[in-house]
Amino acid sequence: MLIWLTNDENKVPVRVETTTPFGTVAVELVSAETTPREEGAKEKQFTLQPNSGKNNHL
């Protein structure tokens, strides 16, 4: 399994690839939104947007 992370302090996973008996599976983060952190908060919240379907190869 390969995991691509952003090159910043958040290290957000933006792509994952793995091999299965059926072939290679790739998952890619196509967009994300963050909300401002509250003072003292330890984590950022990410909202994932659904894929438009243009990259589906089934």
N, C-alpha and C positions, 0 to 999 in steps of 0.2 A: 504494500500500500504506500502510495506517495501522497504527501500532503503539502500544499503550497500555502505559506503564511505571508501576511503583509510584513514589510520590513520596517516596522515601527514598534513602539512599546506595547501596542495592543495585540500584536501577533494574531490577527484575524485569519482563520482558514478560508481561503478564497477558491481553492480547487483541491479535489481529492480524486485519485485514480487507483483502481484496484483491478486485479484480474480474477475472473470467475471461470468455471468450466464452460460457460457460454460465450466468453469473450472479455473484453475490457470494459469496465464501467467507469465513467468520468462524471463528476458532479462539480459544477462551477457556480460560485456566488455571482449573480448578475447585478444585484443592487442591494444596498443596505442603508438604513437610516439610523442615526443615533439621536438620543435625547440628551440634553445637558446633564452632567452628573451633579448630584447634590453634594454639598460639602461633606467630606468624610466617606462618600460612597466608594466601595472597592471595585465594583464591576460596571461596565457599560452595557446598556441594553441595545440589542440589534433587532431590527424588524426586517425580516426577509420578504422580498417581493417575489411573486410567482414568475416563473420563466415564461416568456412570450411564446415558446414553442418553436421558435425559428431554428434552434440547434438540436432538436430531437432527431435522432437517426435510427428510428425503429423500422 
